[in-house]
């Protein structure tokens, strides 16, 4: 039974029925977030499922369950990137088995709109807590179904493109974003959907520009300026902040003008701070760090990477922590602190192995080979020793060490 779902006419008060099941040990009660939660042993769940299918209307019950979890996912979505994201990511983790069942039912029943609404709302959960493949597979299976509304399909394509990007699959990213853009190309479409579609395609073309296609780069900047103009016209500050960040990437990486990109990243950071957006702020801080780092101010770049690391550590986002530790290691190498490079690299590898990783295509530009530089500077023996010390650190100690606390490096 799920509070918030319509159970239909049961012929008994819900609380009385639950109390009776708890009394017979058919339900177990736990307290989560100061609220009671009820669950079943797996054997009891399997038996109850069989009885539901043979003696009752299983489809109607599963439909109510799926509808409840669509509502849950859409209520969670805006919180999954904000300052309170840790609590909501934990809630999604707690509900992961139920969310999987609801998505499977939607696929099995051909309920494309219902399933895509749920999966699109959850993509930041898969992105930050993993596994990326689970979200990608769910969205691909749902997108293959007919029947979803244009807006739902567009949001799902944007979500699929985002997951593909963080999985290092640029080809799929561009395909999803182009398909999503095709749904919102009318000049008279002045909604936040079009803001997002312009941004997505501009972002995809930007990375073609980074790879040397200058025509795509020009087109990317045009799309991003259109997205920014429409976002400001609609007072869509989130859309404006994303556009500023992408334009900063275009200026700093594709146009090779990191100093000129700094004001664009600063605008993005200020907007995301005012919106209380933890994840998006982290991404803009990384952009700002890159601007300073590649303009020659390594210490300032490191400072902004560390701000992002603190944000991700507070949210329990281990894959993002690993990525930021690699970035800190890269800038430490440029500052000539090679033992720190190796310890941070070892710690990042340990976090990545335990929690999974995100592999944005930008990684090859931002993290080249700091460990190789360390080996050349201090030798293999010293590097291997420092790597082992880094792998032995727990995540909290790693964050302290990244900030400069050397006392916890060696155990």
C-alpha positions in Angstrom: 0.0 0.0 0.0 1.3 3.5 -0.9 0.1 6.6 0.9 -1.0 9.2 -1.6 -2.2 6.6 -4.1 -6.0 6.0 -4.6 -6.5 2.5 -3.2 -10.1 2.2 -4.4 -12.9 0.8 -2.1 -11.2 -1.7 0.2 -14.1 -2.2 2.5 -11.8 -1.4 5.5 -10.1 1.7 6.9 -6.5 1.9 5.5 -4.9 2.3 8.9 -6.9 -0.5 10.4 -5.8 -2.8 7.6 -2.2 -1.8 7.9 -2.2 -2.3 11.7 -3.7 -5.8 11.2 -1.0 -6.8 8.7 1.8 -5.5 11.0 0.2 -7.4 13.9 0.5 -10.6 11.8 4.1 -9.8 10.7 3.0 -9.5 7.1 4.2 -6.0 7.0 7.3 -4.5 8.7 7.3 -0.9 10.0 10.4 1.3 9.9 10.7 5.0 10.4 12.3 7.0 7.6 12.6 10.8 7.7 10.4 10.7 10.9 7.6 9.1 9.0 6.4 5.5 9.2 7.2 3.2 6.2 6.0 -0.3 5.6 7.6 -3.1 3.7 7.3 -6.8 3.1 9.7 -9.7 3.1 10.5 -10.6 -0.5 8.9 -14.1 -0.2 5.7 -12.5 1.1 5.8 -9.9 -1.7 6.2 -12.6 -4.3 3.3 -14.6 -2.9 1.1 -11.5 -2.7 2.0 -10.6 -6.3 0.9 -14.1 -7.5 -2.4 -13.7 -5.6 -2.9 -10.3 -7.0 -2.5 -11.6 -10.6 -4.7 -14.7 -10.1 -7.5 -13.4 -7.9 -7.7 -9.6 -8.4 -7.3 -6.9 -11.0 -3.5 -6.6 -11.0 -3.4 -4.1 -13.9 -5.6 -1.6 -12.0 -3.4 -1.9 -8.9 -0.2 -1.6 -10.8 -1.6 1.4 -12.7 -2.3 3.2 -9.4 1.2 2.3 -8.2 2.8 3.7 -11.3 0.7 6.9 -11.2 1.8 7.4 -7.6 5.5 7.1 -8.5 5.1 9.4 -11.5 3.8 12.0 -8.9 6.7 11.1 -6.6 9.3 11.5 -9.4 7.9 14.8 -10.6 7.8 16.1 -7.0 11.4 15.1 -6.5 12.7 16.5 -9.8 13.2 20.1 -8.9 15.0 19.2 -5.7 17.5 16.8 -7.3 19.9 19.6 -8.2 19.2 22.1 -5.5 20.9 22.7 -2.1 18.5 20.2 -0.4 19.4 17.5 -3.0 21.0 15.0 -0.7 17.7 14.3 1.1 15.8 13.9 -2.1 18.5 11.8 -3.8 18.3 9.6 -0.7 14.5 9.4 -1.0 14.9 8.3 -4.6 17.4 5.7 -3.6 15.0 4.3 -1.0 12.3 4.1 -3.6 14.5 2.7 -6.4 13.0 -0.8 -6.4 9.5 0.6 -6.6 10.5 3.1 -9.3 12.0 0.2 -11.3 8.8 -1.8 -11.0 6.7 1.2 -12.1 8.9 1.9 -15.1 8.8 -1.8 -16.1 5.0 -1.8 -15.8 4.8 1.3 -18.1 7.0 -0.4 -20.7 5.1 -3.7 -20.5 1.8 -1.9 -20.8 2.8 0.5 -23.5 2.1 3.5 -21.3 4.7 5.7 -23.0 3.6 9.1 -21.6 3.4 7.9 -18.0 6.8 6.1 -18.2 8.6 8.9 -20.0 7.3 11.5 -17.4 8.8 9.3 -14.7 12.1 8.6 -16.4 12.7 12.2 -17.5 12.0 13.4 -14.0 14.5 11.0 -12.6 17.5 11.5 -14.9 19.4 13.6 -12.5 19.0 10.8 -9.9 20.7 8.3 -12.2 23.2 10.9 -13.2 24.3 11.6 -9.6 23.7 8.2 -7.9 24.0 5.9 -10.9 24.1 3.7 -12.7 24.0 5.7 -15.9 23.2 2.7 -18.0 20.0 2.0 -16.0 18.6 5.4 -16.9 19.7 5.3 -20.5 18.2 1.8 -21.0 14.9 2.9 -19.4 14.6 6.0 -21.6 15.5 4.2 -24.8 12.9 1.5 -24.2 10.2 4.1 -23.4 11.2 6.4 -26.3 10.7 3.4 -28.6 7.0 3.3 -27.6 4.4 5.4 -29.5 1.8 7.6 -27.9 3.6 10.2 -25.7 2.8 13.9 -26.0 5.2 16.2 -27.8 6.2 18.0 -24.5 6.8 14.7 -22.7 8.8 13.2 -25.5 10.9 16.4 -25.8 11.7 16.4 -22.0 12.6 12.7 -22.3 14.9 13.3 -25.2 16.7 16.1 -23.3 17.1 13.7 -20.3 18.4 10.9 -22.6 20.9 13.4 -24.1 22.1 14.5 -20.7 22.7 10.9 -19.5 24.5 10.1 -22.8 26.7 13.1 -22.3 27.8 12.1 -18.8 28.4 8.6 -20.1 30.9 10.0 -22.6 28.6 9.1 -25.6 28.7 12.3 -27.6 27.2 10.8 -30.8 24.1 9.7 -28.9 24.0 13.1 -27.1 23.8 15.0 -30.3 21.2 12.6 -31.8 18.9 13.0 -28.8 19.2 16.8 -28.7 18.6 17.2 -32.4 15.5 15.0 -32.2 14.3 17.1 -29.2 15.0 20.4 -31.0 12.9 19.2 -34.0 9.9 19.2 -31.7 10.3 22.9 -30.7 11.4 24.8 -33.7 8.4 27.0 -34.4 9.3 30.7 -34.3 6.2 31.5 -32.4 7.0 28.9 -29.6 8.1 31.2 -26.8 8.1 28.8 -23.9 10.8 27.4 -21.6 10.6 24.2 -23.6 12.1 26.2 -26.5 14.7 27.7 -24.2 15.8 24.2 -23.3 15.7 22.9 -26.9 17.8 25.8 -28.1 20.3 25.3 -25.3 20.5 21.5 -25.9 21.2 21.7 -29.6 23.6 24.6 -29.1 25.5 22.6 -26.5 25.8 19.6 -28.8 27.0 21.7 -31.7 29.5 23.5 -29.4 31.3 20.2 -28.8 31.5 19.6 -32.5 33.1 23.1 -32.6 35.6 22.1 -29.9 36.6 19.2 -32.2 37.4 21.7 -35.0 34.1 22.3 -36.9 34.0 26.1 -36.9 30.7 26.2 -38.8 29.1 24.2 -36.0 30.7 26.5 -33.4 29.2 29.6 -35.1 25.8 27.9 -35.2 26.2 26.8 -31.6 26.9 30.3 -30.4 23.9 31.6 -32.4 21.6 29.0 -30.8 22.9 29.7 -27.3 22.4 33.5 -27.8 18.8 32.7 -28.9 18.3 30.6 -25.8 19.7 33.3 -23.6 17.5 36.1 -25.2 14.3 34.0 -24.9 15.2 33.0 -21.3 15.7 36.6 -20.3 12.5 37.6 -22.1 10.6 34.9 -20.1 12.5 35.7 -16.8 13.8 32.1 -16.9 16.9 32.6 -14.7 17.7 28.9 -14.8 17.7 29.0 -18.6 19.8 32.2 -18.6 22.4 30.7 -16.3 22.8 27.6 -18.4 23.2 29.7 -21.6 25.9 31.9 -19.9 27.8 28.8 -18.9 27.7 27.2 -22.3 28.7 30.5 -23.9 31.6 30.5 -21.5 32.6 27.0 -22.6 32.5 28.2 -26.2 34.7 31.2 -25.5 37.1 29.5 -23.2 37.6 26.1 -24.8 36.5 26.3 -28.4 37.6 29.9 -29.0 40.7 29.4 -26.8 40.0 32.5 -24.8 39.8 31.4 -21.1 40.2 34.9 -19.7 37.3 36.2 -21.9 35.1 33.3 -20.6 35.5 34.3 -16.9 32.8 37.0 -16.9 30.3 34.6 -18.6 31.0 31.9 -15.9 30.7 34.6 -13.2 27.2 35.5 -14.5 26.2 31.8 -14.4 27.6 31.3 -10.9 25.7 34.3 -9.5 22.4 33.2 -11.0 22.7 29.6 -9.8 23.7 30.8 -6.4 20.6 33.0 -6.2 18.4 30.0 -7.3 19.9 27.7 -4.7 21.0 25.2 -7.5 23.7 22.9 -6.0 24.5 20.7 -9.1 24.3 23.5 -11.7 26.3 25.8 -9.5 29.0 23.1 -9.3 29.2 22.9 -13.1 29.5 26.6 -13.4 32.2 26.7 -10.7 34.2 24.1 -12.7 33.9 26.4 -15.7 35.0 29.4 -13.7 37.9 27.3 -12.3 38.9 26.4 -15.8 38.8 30.0 -16.9 41.3 31.0 -14.1 43.4 27.9 -14.4 44.0 28.2 -18.1 44.5 32.0 -17.8 47.5 31.2 -15.6 46.0 31.6 -12.1 46.3 28.0 -10.9 45.6 28.7 -7.3 42.3 30.5 -8.1 41.3 27.6 -10.3 42.1 25.1 -7.6 40.0 27.2 -5.2 36.9 27.0 -7.4 37.4 23.2 -8.0 37.4 22.8 -4.2 34.2 24.8 -3.8 32.6 22.3 -6.2 34.1 19.4 -4.4 32.5 20.6 -1.1 29.1 21.0 -2.7 29.2 17.4 -4.1 30.6 15.9 -0.9 27.7 17.5 1.1 25.2 16.0 -1.4 26.8 12.5 -1.2 27.5 12.6 -4.9 30.4 10.3 -5.1 30.8 10.0 -8.9 31.0 13.8 -9.1 33.5 13.9 -6.2 35.7 11.5 -8.2 35.6 13.8 -11.2 36.5 16.8 -9.1 39.4 15.0 -7.4 40.8 14.3 -10.8 40.5 18.0 -11.7 42.2 19.0 -8.5 45.0 16.5 -9.2 45.4 18.0 -12.6 45.9 21.5 -11.4 48.2 20.3 -8.5 50.4 18.8 -11.2 50.5 22.2 -13.0 51.6 23.7 -9.6 54.4 21.1 -9.3 53.0 19.3 -6.2 53.5 15.8 -7.4 53.1 13.7 -4.2 49.7 15.4 -3.7 48.9 14.6 -7.3 49.4 10.9 -6.7 47.5 10.8 -3.4 44.6 12.6 -4.9 44.6 10.4 -8.0 44.6 7.3 -5.9 41.8 8.6 -3.8 39.8 9.6 -6.9 40.3 6.1 -8.3 39.0 4.5 -5.1 35.9 6.7 -5.0 35.3 6.0 -8.7 35.6 2.3 -8.2 33.2 2.3 -5.3 30.6 4.7 -6.7 30.9 4.6 -10.5 32.0 7.5 -12.7 30.9 10.2 -15.0 32.8 10.6 -18.2 32.1 13.9 -19.9 33.8 14.4 -23.2 35.5 17.4 -21.8 37.6 15.1 -19.6 40.2 14.6 -22.3 40.8 18.4 -22.4 40.9 19.1 -18.7 42.7 16.1 -17.3 45.6 15.1 -19.6 48.2 13.0 -17.7 49.0 14.5 -14.3 50.1 11.0 -13.0 52.6 10.7 -15.8 54.0 14.1 -14.9 54.3 13.0 -11.3 56.2 9.8 -12.3 58.6 11.8 -14.4 59.2 14.3 -11.5 59.4 12.0 -8.4 59.8 8.5 -9.8 57.6 5.4 -9.9 58.3 4.3 -6.3 57.2 7.5 -4.7 54.1 7.7 -7.0 53.1 4.1 -6.1 53.5 4.8 -2.4 51.4 8.0 -2.6 48.7 6.2 -4.8 48.3 3.5 -2.1 48.0 6.2 0.6 45.3 7.9 -1.4 43.4 4.7 -2.0 43.3 4.1 1.7 41.6 7.4 2.6 37.9 7.5 3.2 35.9 10.1 1.3 35.7 12.6 4.2 39.5 12.5 4.7 40.0 12.9 0.9 38.1 16.2 1.0 40.1 17.4 3.9 43.4 16.4 2.2 42.3 18.1 -1.1 42.0 21.3 0.9 45.5 21.0 2.2 45.3 18.9 5.4 48.4 16.7 4.9 48.2 15.1 8.4 45.6 12.5 7.3 47.4 11.3 4.2 49.5 8.5 5.6 47.9 5.8 7.8 
